[in-house]
Amino acid sequence: MYIKEKIIKKKKYYYLAESFRLPDGRVKSIEKIIEKRAPLKELKGKYSDFFVNRKKEIFSEFALGKYKTASIFNKLEFKKIEDIKIDYQRTIKSFSKSQLKDVLDRFIANFTYESNAIEGNSLTLKDVAIVMFEKRAIEGKDLREIYETRNSRPLMDLLVKKKFDVSEKDIIKMHKMLMNDMDERTGYKQIPNYITGSSVKLTPPEKVKEEMGALIDWYEKAIERMHPIQASALFHGKFIKIHPFEDGNGRVGRFVSNAILINNDYPPFIIRKSQRDAYIKCMQDFFNGYTENLERLFLRKYKDTYRKFFEEYLKYIK
């Protein structure tokens, strides 16, 4: 924020102003007339709610103008989503470097624990923290479980810094990082694979390269007209249907889905192991051509994760 002066009919007026950039690169400004000059910190505290609420309105208007509405991603949900986005950005920008690290470490540990647990990893949340932050193994645990936990940390560190694009090259890189010291079968699968308990026919090895290219092409067009959370959900379903790697597809898919959100300035989300059955059911519905349950799950997890990991800090922002 900054203070600006205007001369209107030879009379001087003072305004508190803030400029910010919309996702399409355009710069928008908000102004609030003030009675007199005062310290900027004092004015920020006094008029903070006005600027926050106006910014939320502008981002909601932008989303409605850019993204196609649908039964789940409707006008009301757009407003809720964009409100969370603005509050999330305010929150993380208010942190010191060490505070931000602490919050993200907490998120990364929980994300890794829940994502790995969905795939059957037996490490507890405490075990995950020991492996990630103390760099110690857990006695009696399978080395594979240790490695997939250890490998998730550098991958997630890069993801939250927007170092991964949604591209074939970066998705393969994610997979290689995740499988480090676990499996030499990196790159696209060479033999057919299956989802246990599902009758869905996955993409055969000889067509993976073609279908992954088509998926990236689809995403690049979809993100221009579809809300990033909806695009994240649909990308996830399509990616899992391809199942491009011999192992690690679910975990890589959840990393990529979060990359889509983070790269578009939305907070990341977690699907908990307690929702594993619901998640599997949503995926099966997706394979059968019904996408809305997966979209609804992603939207709900977006809201739930924000409330659990970031919302509590809002009351401390002046």
C-alpha positions in Angstrom: 0.0 0.0 0.0 1.0 3.6 -0.5 -0.4 7.1 0.0 -1.1 9.3 -3.1 -2.3 12.9 -3.5 -4.8 14.3 -5.9 -5.6 18.0 -6.6 -9.3 18.4 -7.5 -10.6 21.9 -8.0 -7.5 23.3 -6.3 -8.2 21.2 -3.2 -5.8 18.5 -2.1 -7.1 15.0 -1.3 -5.3 12.0 0.2 -5.9 8.4 -0.8 -4.6 5.1 0.5 -3.9 2.9 -2.6 -2.8 -0.6 -3.4 -1.8 -2.1 -6.7 -1.7 -5.8 -7.6 -1.5 -8.0 -10.6 -4.3 -10.3 -11.8 -3.5 -13.8 -13.1 -3.5 -12.5 -16.7 -0.8 -10.0 -15.9 -3.1 -6.9 -15.8 -2.4 -4.4 -12.9 -5.4 -3.3 -10.9 -5.5 -0.6 -8.3 -7.8 0.0 -5.3 -8.1 3.5 -3.7 -9.6 4.7 -0.4 -9.9 8.4 0.3 -8.6 9.3 3.8 -9.1 12.4 5.9 -5.4 13.2 6.4 -2.0 11.8 6.1 -0.9 9.4 8.8 1.7 6.7 9.3 1.3 4.0 6.7 1.2 1.2 9.3 -1.7 3.0 11.1 -3.6 3.4 7.9 -3.1 -0.2 6.8 -4.5 -1.4 10.1 -7.5 1.0 9.9 -8.5 0.2 6.3 -7.3 -3.4 6.0 -10.8 -4.9 5.8 -11.8 -2.5 3.0 -8.9 -3.4 0.8 -9.1 -7.2 1.5 -12.8 -7.3 0.7 -12.4 -5.2 -2.4 -9.6 -7.4 -3.6 -11.7 -10.5 -3.1 -14.5 -9.0 -5.2 -12.1 -8.2 -8.0 -10.6 -11.7 -8.0 -14.1 -13.2 -8.0 -15.1 -11.0 -10.9 -11.9 -12.1 -12.7 -12.7 -15.8 -12.2 -16.2 -15.4 -13.4 -15.0 -13.6 -16.5 -12.3 -16.1 -17.3 -13.5 -19.5 -16.2 -16.5 -21.4 -17.4 -19.0 -22.1 -14.6 -20.5 -25.6 -14.0 -22.8 -27.3 -11.6 -20.1 -27.6 -8.9 -17.8 -24.7 -9.9 -20.6 -22.1 -9.9 -20.7 -18.4 -9.1 -21.1 -19.0 -5.3 -18.2 -21.5 -5.2 -16.0 -19.2 -7.3 -16.4 -16.5 -4.6 -15.5 -19.0 -1.8 -12.5 -20.2 -3.7 -11.2 -16.8 -4.5 -11.7 -15.6 -0.9 -9.6 -18.5 0.3 -6.9 -17.7 -2.3 -6.7 -14.0 -1.2 -6.6 -15.0 2.5 -3.9 -17.7 1.9 -1.7 -15.2 0.0 -2.1 -12.6 2.8 -1.2 -15.2 5.3 2.0 -16.6 3.8 3.2 -13.1 2.8 2.9 -12.1 6.5 5.2 -14.8 7.7 8.9 -14.4 8.3 11.2 -16.8 6.4 11.5 -19.1 9.4 7.7 -19.0 10.1 6.9 -19.9 6.5 9.3 -22.8 6.7 7.7 -24.1 9.9 4.2 -23.9 8.4 5.3 -25.5 5.1 7.2 -28.2 6.9 4.0 -29.1 8.9 2.1 -29.2 5.6 4.7 -31.3 3.8 4.9 -33.9 6.6 1.1 -34.2 6.7 0.8 -34.4 2.9 3.5 -37.0 2.6 2.0 -39.1 5.4 -1.5 -39.0 4.0 -0.5 -39.5 0.4 1.8 -42.5 1.1 -0.7 -44.0 3.6 -3.3 -44.1 0.8 -0.9 -46.4 -1.1 -0.4 -48.6 2.0 2.7 -47.1 3.6 2.7 -48.0 7.3 4.7 -45.1 8.7 3.0 -42.9 11.2 3.0 -39.1 11.1 5.6 -39.1 13.8 7.7 -41.6 11.8 7.4 -39.3 8.7 8.6 -36.3 10.7 11.6 -38.3 12.0 12.6 -39.5 8.5 12.1 -36.0 6.9 13.4 -33.6 9.5 15.8 -35.7 11.6 17.0 -37.8 8.6 16.8 -41.0 10.6 15.5 -44.4 9.6 12.8 -46.2 11.7 13.7 -49.5 13.1 11.6 -52.4 11.9 10.2 -50.5 8.9 10.6 -51.4 5.3 13.4 -49.4 3.5 11.0 -48.7 0.6 8.6 -46.9 3.0 11.6 -44.9 4.4 12.8 -44.0 0.9 9.4 -42.9 -0.5 9.0 -40.7 2.5 12.5 -39.3 2.3 12.2 -38.6 -1.4 9.0 -36.7 -1.0 10.7 -33.8 0.9 12.9 -32.4 -1.9 10.2 -32.9 -4.4 7.6 -31.0 -2.3 10.2 -28.3 -1.6 10.5 -27.6 -5.3 6.8 -27.9 -5.9 5.9 -25.1 -3.4 8.5 -22.9 -5.0 6.8 -23.3 -8.4 9.7 -25.2 -9.9 7.6 -27.8 -11.7 5.6 -27.1 -14.9 2.8 -29.3 -15.9 4.8 -30.9 -18.7 6.0 -34.4 -19.7 9.6 -33.5 -18.8 8.7 -32.3 -15.3 6.3 -35.1 -14.5 9.0 -37.6 -15.4 11.4 -35.7 -13.2 8.9 -35.8 -10.3 8.7 -39.6 -10.7 12.4 -40.1 -10.9 12.9 -38.0 -7.7 10.2 -40.0 -5.9 11.6 -43.4 -6.9 15.3 -42.5 -6.1 17.0 -45.5 -4.5 13.7 -47.5 -4.7 13.3 -48.6 -8.3 15.4 -48.4 -11.4 12.3 -48.5 -13.6 12.1 -44.7 -14.2 10.5 -43.2 -17.3 7.3 -44.5 -18.8 6.2 -48.1 -18.2 7.5 -50.9 -20.3 4.9 -53.5 -19.4 1.2 -53.3 -18.8 -0.1 -52.4 -15.2 -3.3 -52.6 -13.4 -5.2 -51.0 -10.5 -6.0 -53.7 -7.9 -9.7 -54.1 -7.5 -10.6 -52.1 -10.6 -11.6 -53.4 -14.0 -10.6 -50.2 -15.8 -8.3 -50.8 -18.7 -5.2 -48.6 -18.4 -3.2 -47.2 -21.3 -0.9 -49.9 -22.8 2.8 -49.1 -22.7 3.1 -48.4 -26.5 0.5 -45.7 -26.3 1.7 -43.9 -23.1 3.9 -41.3 -24.8 1.1 -40.4 -27.2 -1.6 -40.1 -24.5 0.6 -38.2 -22.1 1.3 -35.7 -24.9 -2.4 -35.4 -25.5 -3.1 -34.9 -21.8 -0.6 -32.0 -21.7 -2.2 -30.5 -24.8 -5.6 -30.9 -23.1 -4.4 -29.2 -19.9 -2.8 -26.2 -21.7 -6.2 -25.5 -23.4 -8.3 -26.3 -20.3 -6.4 -24.0 -17.9 -7.4 -21.1 -20.1 -11.1 -21.6 -19.6 -11.5 -23.9 -16.6 -11.0 -23.1 -13.0 -7.6 -24.5 -11.8 -9.2 -26.7 -9.1 -11.5 -28.2 -11.7 -8.6 -28.6 -14.1 -6.6 -30.2 -11.3 -9.3 -32.8 -10.6 -9.8 -33.7 -14.3 -6.1 -33.8 -15.0 -5.7 -36.2 -12.0 -8.4 -38.5 -13.3 -7.0 -38.6 -16.8 -3.4 -39.1 -15.5 -4.4 -42.1 -13.3 -6.4 -43.6 -16.2 -3.2 -43.5 -18.3 -1.1 -44.8 -15.3 2.1 -43.9 -17.2 4.6 -45.4 -14.7 5.2 -48.9 -13.5 4.9 -47.6 -9.9 4.2 -44.4 -8.0 1.3 -43.2 -10.2 -1.0 -42.2 -7.4 1.6 -40.2 -5.5 2.9 -38.5 -8.6 -0.7 -37.7 -9.7 -1.3 -36.0 -6.3 1.9 -34.0 -6.6 1.0 -32.8 -10.1 -2.5 -31.8 -9.0 -1.0 -29.7 -6.3 1.5 -28.2 -8.8 -1.5 -27.0 -10.8 -3.0 -25.2 -7.8 0.3 -23.7 -6.5 1.4 -22.5 -9.9 -1.9 -20.6 -10.1 -1.4 -19.1 -6.6 -4.0 -21.3 -4.8 -3.1 -23.2 -1.6 -2.2 -26.9 -1.9 -4.5 -29.6 -0.6 -4.4 -33.0 1.0 -6.5 -36.1 0.5 -6.5 -38.0 3.8 -6.1 -41.7 4.2 -9.5 -41.6 6.1 -11.0 -40.6 2.7 -9.3 -43.4 0.8 -12.5 -45.3 0.1 -14.3 -42.2 -1.1 -11.3 -41.2 -3.2 -11.2 -44.7 -4.9 -15.0 -44.5 -5.5 -14.6 -41.1 -7.1 -11.8 -42.4 -9.3 -14.0 -45.4 -10.3 -16.8 -43.0 -11.1 -14.4 -41.0 -13.2 -13.3 -44.1 -15.2 -17.0 -44.8 -15.9 -17.5 -41.3 -17.3 -18.9 -39.5 -14.3 -16.4 -36.7 -13.3 -18.4 -34.6 -10.8 -17.7 -36.7 -7.7 -13.9 -36.3 -8.2 -14.3 -32.6 -8.9 -16.4 -32.3 -5.7 -13.8 -34.2 -3.7 -11.0 -31.9 -4.8 -13.0 -28.8 -4.1 -13.9 -30.0 -0.6 -10.3 -31.0 0.2 -9.1 -27.5 -1.0 -11.4 -25.9 1.5 -10.6 -28.4 4.3 -6.9 -28.2 4.0 -6.8 -24.4 4.0 -8.9 -24.3 7.2 -6.7 -26.8 8.9 -3.3 -25.5 7.9 -3.6 -21.8 7.1 -6.8 -20.2 8.3 -5.9 -20.1 12.0 -3.1 -17.6 11.3 -5.5 -15.0 9.8 -6.5 -13.4 13.1 -2.8 -12.5 13.7 -2.5 -10.4 10.4 -2.9 -6.7 10.9 
